[in-house]
Amino acid sequence: MRLHAEVRDDMEESEEWAVMSSAALSPIIGAAAPAPRLVVGYALTKKKVKSFLQPKLLLLARKNGISFVSIDESLPLSEQGPFDVILHKITRKEWQQVLEDYHEEHPEVTVLDPPNAIKHLNNRQSMLEEVADLNLSNFYGEVCTPRQLVVSEDPSSIPTAVAMAGLTLPLVAKPLVVDGTSKGHELYLAYDVASLSMLDPPLVLQEFINHGGILFKVYIIGETIQVVRRFSLPDVNTYDLLNNVGVYRLPRVSCAAASADDADLDPLIAELPPRPLLEKLGRELRGRLGLRLFNIDMIRELGTKDRYYIIDINYFPGAWLFCYLVIHTLGLSSSFLFSLSMQNLLGQTLVPAKCEEYPSYKSLAF
């Protein structure tokens, strides 16, 4: 999604990273590496490889018996491997068909995740439909989705469509399609209806909900749930609405650099969503979406204690994949130590939302 006449050059990928990753996967001369207990084939974009398969992390995985092997998309998948797991985030239809055919021939291989399940998260209209159908109002809180409007074409029709839908300003504008690029995560905030025609469909318009400037990223990894706090967009008051006009492009929010876990916050704003609510929500969405690796962007409405809104769902939650793999291959005690190592490597503070596996560490954020 772009404002009309907005031009931005695409970011160039560095070839240096391919050399670093290759070196991290190569045997260390004179070092005895254990035979891999788990072979993970991966088909990822260069950007995802750069952000996820960090050399130090690859070395740590290898020491724990996990081997990552790059899948060559130019070769038949059946001629590569063997794999225990295939990890992918390629959106091309041709690749999805290749993967589906491969899984039919090799049902013993775990595919994270099935392409036909992922596609529901590639469209912001369909991604929240499953949430809207949930009824968790009597389960430690209420989980809602913001009122939204899908605009497919003709930007000049947006003001009329917004008025007919009865949406309240300000409105957050997001691209309708999530294509795995930075473009799919662009955000705009519209303060007045007339300026909405500056936007370029297809897009989704969501009512902005004041939430104290804090967003909860809820990571669903199999049956494990983890939560981190992130700084988000500041609240909008009446003064802001009266003194601002136009559509403003917003900075990228909720990324790791915006961590709010160590910030001095109002306890009512910083309080994490109740663990039973998140566990119930995780179970429901895993079943409805058919996914094992995803995260939810959730906010708590300002002035309420238990009214939450899900504003986005994303497939493939980055480095959290390692938690999933280790939990299911090395055992819980090892996964706990491995998570601590991840924190040191990635600089992320992990706040447990499910502590039953670690009764001795309930007060420790990892």
HULIN-V440521 format. One record per residue. N is the residue number from 1. RES is the residue in one small letter. SS is DSSP state (helix for helix, strand for strand, loop for the rest). Layout:
N | RES | SS
N | RES | SS
This chain:
1 | m | loop
2 | r | loop
3 | l | strand
4 | h | loop
5 | a | loop
6 | e | loop
7 | v | loop
8 | r | loop
9 | d | loop
10 | d | loop
11 | m | loop
12 | e | loop
13 | e | loop
14 | s | loop
15 | e | loop
16 | e | helix
17 | w | helix
18 | a | helix
19 | v | helix
20 | m | helix
21 | s | helix
22 | s | helix
23 | a | helix
24 | a | helix
25 | l | helix
26 | s | loop
27 | p | loop
28 | i | loop
29 | i | loop
30 | g | loop
31 | a | loop
32 | a | loop
33 | a | loop
34 | p | loop
35 | a | loop
36 | p | loop
37 | r | loop
38 | l | strand
39 | v | strand
40 | v | strand
41 | g | strand
42 | y | strand
43 | a | strand
44 | l | loop
45 | t | loop
46 | k | helix
47 | k | helix
48 | k | helix
49 | v | helix
50 | k | helix
51 | s | helix
52 | f | helix
53 | l | loop
54 | q | loop
55 | p | helix
56 | k | helix
57 | l | helix
58 | l | helix
59 | l | helix
60 | l | helix
61 | a | helix
62 | r | helix
63 | k | helix
64 | n | loop
65 | g | loop
66 | i | strand
67 | s | strand
68 | f | strand
69 | v | strand
70 | s | strand
71 | i | loop
72 | d | loop
73 | e | loop
74 | s | loop
75 | l | loop
76 | p | loop
77 | l | helix
78 | s | helix
79 | e | helix
80 | q | loop
81 | g | loop
82 | p | loop
83 | f | loop
84 | d | loop
85 | v | strand
86 | i | strand
87 | l | strand
88 | h | strand
89 | k | loop
90 | i | loop
91 | t | loop
92 | r | loop
93 | k | helix
94 | e | helix
95 | w | helix
96 | q | helix
97 | q | helix
98 | v | helix
99 | l | helix
100 | e | helix
101 | d | helix
102 | y | helix
103 | h | helix
104 | e | helix
105 | e | helix
106 | h | loop
107 | p | loop
108 | e | loop
109 | v | loop
110 | t | strand
111 | v | strand
112 | l | strand
113 | d | loop
114 | p | loop
115 | p | helix
116 | n | helix
117 | a | helix
118 | i | helix
119 | k | helix
120 | h | helix
121 | l | helix
122 | n | helix
123 | n | strand
124 | r | helix
125 | q | helix
126 | s | helix
127 | m | helix
128 | l | loop
129 | e | helix
130 | e | helix
131 | v | helix
132 | a | helix
133 | d | loop
134 | l | loop
135 | n | loop
136 | l | loop
137 | s | loop
138 | n | loop
139 | f | loop
140 | y | loop
141 | g | loop
142 | e | strand
143 | v | strand
144 | c | strand
145 | t | strand
146 | p | loop
147 | r | loop
148 | q | strand
149 | l | strand
150 | v | strand
151 | v | strand
152 | s | loop
153 | e | loop
154 | d | loop
155 | p | helix
156 | s | helix
157 | s | helix
158 | i | helix
159 | p | helix
160 | t | helix
161 | a | helix
162 | v | helix
163 | a | helix
164 | m | helix
165 | a | helix
166 | g | loop
167 | l | loop
168 | t | loop
169 | l | loop
170 | p | loop
171 | l | strand
172 | v | strand
173 | a | strand
174 | k | strand
175 | p | strand
176 | l | loop
177 | v | strand
178 | v | loop
179 | d | loop
180 | g | loop
181 | t | loop
182 | s | helix
183 | k | helix
184 | g | helix
185 | h | helix
186 | e | loop
187 | l | strand
188 | y | strand
189 | l | strand
190 | a | strand
191 | y | loop
192 | d | loop
193 | v | loop
194 | a | helix
195 | s | helix
196 | l | helix
197 | s | helix
198 | m | helix
199 | l | strand
200 | d | loop
201 | p | loop
202 | p | loop
203 | l | strand
204 | v | strand
205 | l | strand
206 | q | strand
207 | e | strand
208 | f | loop
209 | i | loop
210 | n | loop
211 | h | loop
212 | g | loop
213 | g | loop
214 | i | strand
215 | l | strand
216 | f | strand
217 | k | strand
218 | v | strand
219 | y | strand
220 | i | strand
221 | i | strand
222 | g | loop
223 | e | loop
224 | t | strand
225 | i | strand
226 | q | strand
227 | v | strand
228 | v | strand
229 | r | strand
230 | r | strand
231 | f | strand
232 | s | loop
233 | l | loop
234 | p | loop
235 | d | loop
236 | v | loop
237 | n | loop
238 | t | helix
239 | y | helix
240 | d | helix
241 | l | helix
242 | l | helix
243 | n | helix
244 | n | loop
245 | v | loop
246 | g | loop
247 | v | strand
248 | y | strand
249 | r | strand
250 | l | strand
251 | p | loop
252 | r | loop
253 | v | loop
254 | s | loop
255 | c | loop
256 | a | helix
257 | a | helix
258 | a | helix
259 | s | strand
260 | a | loop
261 | d | loop
262 | d | loop
263 | a | loop
264 | d | loop
265 | l | loop
266 | d | loop
267 | p | helix
268 | l | helix
269 | i | helix
270 | a | helix
271 | e | loop
272 | l | loop
273 | p | loop
274 | p | loop
275 | r | helix
276 | p | helix
277 | l | helix
278 | l | helix
279 | e | helix
280 | k | helix
281 | l | helix
282 | g | helix
283 | r | helix
284 | e | helix
285 | l | helix
286 | r | helix
287 | g | helix
288 | r | helix
289 | l | helix
290 | g | loop
291 | l | loop
292 | r | loop
293 | l | strand
294 | f | strand
295 | n | strand
296 | i | strand
297 | d | strand
298 | m | strand
299 | i | strand
300 | r | strand
301 | e | loop
302 | l | loop
303 | g | loop
304 | t | loop
305 | k | loop
306 | d | loop
307 | r | strand
308 | y | strand
309 | y | strand
310 | i | strand
311 | i | strand
312 | d | strand
313 | i | strand
314 | n | strand
315 | y | strand
316 | f | loop
317 | p | loop
318 | g | loop
319 | a | loop
320 | w | helix
321 | l | helix
322 | f | helix
323 | c | helix
324 | y | helix
325 | l | helix
326 | v | helix
327 | i | helix
328 | h | loop
329 | t | loop
330 | l | loop
331 | g | loop
332 | l | helix
333 | s | helix
334 | s | helix
335 | s | helix
336 | f | helix
337 | l | helix
338 | f | helix
339 | s | helix
340 | l | helix
341 | s | helix
342 | m | helix
343 | q | helix
344 | n | helix
345 | l | helix
346 | l | helix
347 | g | loop
348 | q | loop
349 | t | loop
350 | l | loop
351 | v | strand
352 | p | strand
353 | a | loop
354 | k | loop
355 | c | loop
356 | e | helix
357 | e | helix
358 | y | helix
359 | p | helix
360 | s | helix
361 | y | helix
362 | k | loop
363 | s | loop
364 | l | loop
365 | a | loop
366 | f | loop
